[in-house]
Every structure is written in structure tokens, then in C-alpha cells.
Amino acid sequence: MKHKISDLRNLSKEELLQKEKTLKEDLFKLNQQRYSGRVDKPHMFSLAKRDLARIQTLLNEKKENTNG
């Protein structure tokens, strides 16, 4: 699940939005597992959140570059 920022920079805005959607779905499923009391890989929470933050940062950078 871990994505490098250099790999993500090469993706288009649409691809980043798709990855963001997928990560949000994964995080939702992990939270469902947390509340049902059966999380197999608790480290996946931090990985998903970190990747989501990377993608959102890149989306903001792309938005600023098109406005400037």
C-alpha cells in the first residue's frame, strides 16, 4: 500500500483522485474492522493515512500550479 512521493508525482490528477478514493475506501473498511474488534493488521491505519496525506498534498500542489 505504501506509495513513494516520487512515484505519485508522475501520475495525472485523475489517477491521484482515483487512488485517493481507493485509500478512503480502504480506511473505511479498516475502521469497520476496528469497531467489530477484529483488526488483522493495525499498522495499515497509519500507512493508509500517510498515503492519503501524500496524495492530498500533491493534489493541492497541482491546483496551485494551475491557478498561478
ChimeraX attribute file (.defattr): number of C-alpha atoms within 10 A of each C-alpha:
attribute: neighborCount
match mode: 1-to-1
recipient: residues
	/A:1	8
	/A:2	9
	/A:3	14
	/A:4	10
	/A:5	13
	/A:6	8
	/A:7	8
	/A:8	17
	/A:9	15
	/A:10	10
	/A:11	13
	/A:12	12
	/A:13	16
	/A:14	10
	/A:15	12
	/A:16	20
	/A:17	15
	/A:18	12
	/A:19	17
	/A:20	20
	/A:21	13
	/A:22	14
	/A:23	19
	/A:24	15
	/A:25	12
	/A:26	15
	/A:27	19
	/A:28	13
	/A:29	11
	/A:30	20
	/A:31	14
	/A:32	13
	/A:33	15
	/A:34	14
	/A:35	9
	/A:36	9
	/A:37	9
	/A:38	11
	/A:39	15
	/A:40	10
	/A:41	9
	/A:42	12
	/A:43	9
	/A:44	16
	/A:45	16
	/A:46	11
	/A:47	16
	/A:48	21
	/A:49	14
	/A:50	14
	/A:51	20
	/A:52	20
	/A:53	13
	/A:54	18
	/A:55	22
	/A:56	15
	/A:57	13
	/A:58	17
	/A:59	19
	/A:60	10
	/A:61	11
	/A:62	14
	/A:63	12
	/A:64	10
	/A:65	9
	/A:66	7
	/A:67	6
	/A:68	5
